[in-house]
Amino acid sequence: MLLLHLSDVDEASWAEKLRAALAPYPVVRQGDAFDPKDIRYIFVWKPKPGAFDGLTNLKAILSLGAGVDALLKHPRLPDVPVVRFVDEDLSQRMSDYVVAHVTMHQRLYSRFRAAQLARRWDQLYPPAASQTSVGIMGMGVLGQDAVARLKPQGFALRSWSRTPKAIEGVEGFAGTEQFDAFLAGTDILVNLLPLTPETTGILNYQTFAKLRRGGLHGGPVIINAARGGHQREADIVRALGDGTLGAASLDVFETEPLPQESPLWAIENCYITPHIAAISSETAGVAYYAGIIAAHEAGKPLINVVDRTRGY
């Protein structure tokens, strides 16, 4: 039996589609009458404190999101495999966001927008894509997809990850010992890292100060579409104010929704979106998890299982 425990999404719609895809395998929701001992799989998003109570025969936890950092912090998370959502549609949505914002900053949008509002004819000439260095932090599924979609645009690409990754056309850096060298050659810093204790707060003033100067008119840029816990927003405000950063694109925040009193709202060269860079499609998610449950019930191993020691 599959139990749905989904908060802040349309659980009824997911349940209807999963029942159709898994029939006759039973699917139940929060509030339905069922014996917790009959639950073999639980499909979760933002689980409440008692979400896993009584699920003594659980085989796997299925996460609606690609990121599982919040789920792994659940105080009563059972010791069973956690499967994360990996999907081509989600990857493309994230890459669409990254490509759009990288291109916007490479074309000096902030400067031209300010000139328009001031009715100034400022003929600044943006650097060519090949003269613009894009550094991507995180070379998992999302990072590698972003690289593949940026490469045809002609950008100079760099990557930084926990362990070395050899990707054609990308200058790779790995580990803390190579972090400063990675930053020193980067004009546009894109964060797609998983959130772990090691990466928490990595987007801070020290990091920003080490980015390449002189590559982009106005200063280097950061793009964060991973987790709000990666950034120190007070440092972003400071860096945008003193020119350490030329601009920032932020889809995630330390507190969500972003509080009304946050100074980020009013900063012209800070581009805010409300955590919508990549969403999990119902159609894709149902097909993905229905396939995983069917395969596992047939004796096949689970795929995309989280390594709890690494946090992703």
Secondary structure, DSSP 8 states (H G I E B T S, - for coil): -EEEEESSS-HHHHHHHHHHHHTTS-EEETTS---GGG--EEEEES--TTTTTT-TT--EEEESSS--HHHHT-TT--SS-EE----HHHHHHHHHHHHHHHHHHHTTHHHHHHHHHTT---------GGG-EEEEE--SHHHHHHHHHHGGGT-EEEEEESS----TTEEEEESGGGHHHHHHT-SEEEE-----TTTTT-BSHHHHHTS-SSSSTT--EEEE-S-GGGB-HHHHHHHHHHTS-SEEEES--SSSS--TT-GGGG-TTEEE--S-SS---HHHHHHHHHHHHHHHHTT---SSB--TTTT-
